[in-house]
Amino acid sequence: MTVPSSLLIALEVLRPCFTAPSFTTMAGLATGVLSGNGPQTVTGMWRAAGLAGQAH
């Protein structure tokens, strides 16, 4: 998964609210919600971010 640098800069404000692994997951979901064109479900976001089939 590649989070665009411009999105990552915006998400940095939220970093203190998450542990390191949780922040990575949240950044992936944010990428998925912005790049997906299907239903905006957690599964849809996960799939759009290219994370489907990977261990969590």
N, C-alpha and C positions, 0 to 999 in steps of 0.2 A: 504494500500500500504506500502510495506517495501522497502526502498531504502538501498541497501547494503552499509555498512559503508565505504568500499574502494571507492565507487562511490561518496558518500557524501563528503568525504575528498577532492576529486578532484573538486567537484562542489562548495566547500566553497570559492574558488577563485572568483566565480561569484556572491556571495551573495550580495555585495554592489550595484550591478546593479539592484536588484529587491527589491520590498517590501516583507514582510514576506509571505503573501499569494501567491504572484507571484512566489517566490522562491520555495515554496512547489509544486506548479503546474509544474514549470520547472523541478524540481527534479523527479516528477512523469513521465513526458514526456521523460526525459532522461532514466529513468529506462525502460520505454516501448519501446523506440527505440532500446535499447540494448538487451531486452529479447524477442522482437517480431520476428516472422518469416514470417509475411505477408507483405503487402505493407507498406512502411514507410510513412504513412500519419499521420496527427494529430489524426484522429479517430483510426487508427490502433495502434498508440503508446498508446493512452488512454485505449484501450481495452486490450493490452498486459500488461499494468501496473495494470490491475484489477480495473480500475476506471470507467469503463462503467456502466451506470445506477446510478451513484452517482451525487448528485447536485454539481454544480461548483459555 
